[in-house]
Amino acid sequence: MRARAAAIPGITVIVGEEVKTTGGDLICLFLDEAIPPGLSPAETIARARAQGALVGIPHPFDRYRGSVGAAEDEIRALA
């Protein structure tokens, strides 16, 4: 947040975080406040969207990292 407030004109600072949910990781961009870890994917997405954030699924097909993408049915339900 401090970086965004101190941004040089012409440079856009995007505030975001990778959030660990109960169903895997999600990337949330354009946040105004942090989202706590340990929530369900649906609750994490709801909190991010309430801030007008963009939500993405990092490394969705990497079976060695904790991504929501590891559960294909969950991706379909969230989509």
N, C-alpha and C positions, 0 to 999 in steps of 0.2 A: 504494500500500500504506500509505503514511503517512496519507493521508486516511482510509482505512478504519479504521486504528488510532485515529485521533483523532476519529472521528465522534461527533457529539452524540447522546445517547440519543434515539431516535425517528426518527433519520435513517439511512437505509440507503445505504451507499456501495457501488456495484457496480464492481468492478475489471474492466476489459476492454481490449481493443485490436483494431484492425483490422490483420490480418496479411496481408502480401503473400506469396502462395504462387506457385509456378511456373505455376499455372493461373488466377490471379486473386486478388482480395481475399476474405477471410473475416472476419467479426466474431466474436470470442470473448469471452464475458461470464462473470463469476464466476470469474476466474482467481486462482491463488495465486502463479504465477510467469510471467514473460514467455515467449512462444513466438518463436523466432528466425524471421526472414523467409527466404524462399528454399526452403522445404520444399515437398513436393507437397501438394496439398489433402488427400489421404487421411492423410498423416503429420501435418499440422497439426491435422486433426480428431481423430486418435488422441491426440495430445499434449494437446489441450484436454479431451477427454472423460476422459482419465486424471486430470485435476484436478477432474472433476465439472462442467466448464464447459458452457455453452450455446453452440452455434455457429449462426451465421446467414450468409446470403449478402446482402451489401449491394448496392443498386442492380443487381439481377439482370438487368434488361433494358435497361440503359443501355449502348449500344454505344461510348460515348465514354470510359467509365471501365473500369479493369481489374477486372472482377468474374468470379468463377467462372461466373456466370450467362450470360456471353457464349458459353459452350460448353454448349449445352442437353444434349448427350449426357452430359457430365461431371456435370451436376446430377442427372440420372436415376441415374447410377452411384453417386453419393455418397448419394443419398436411400435 
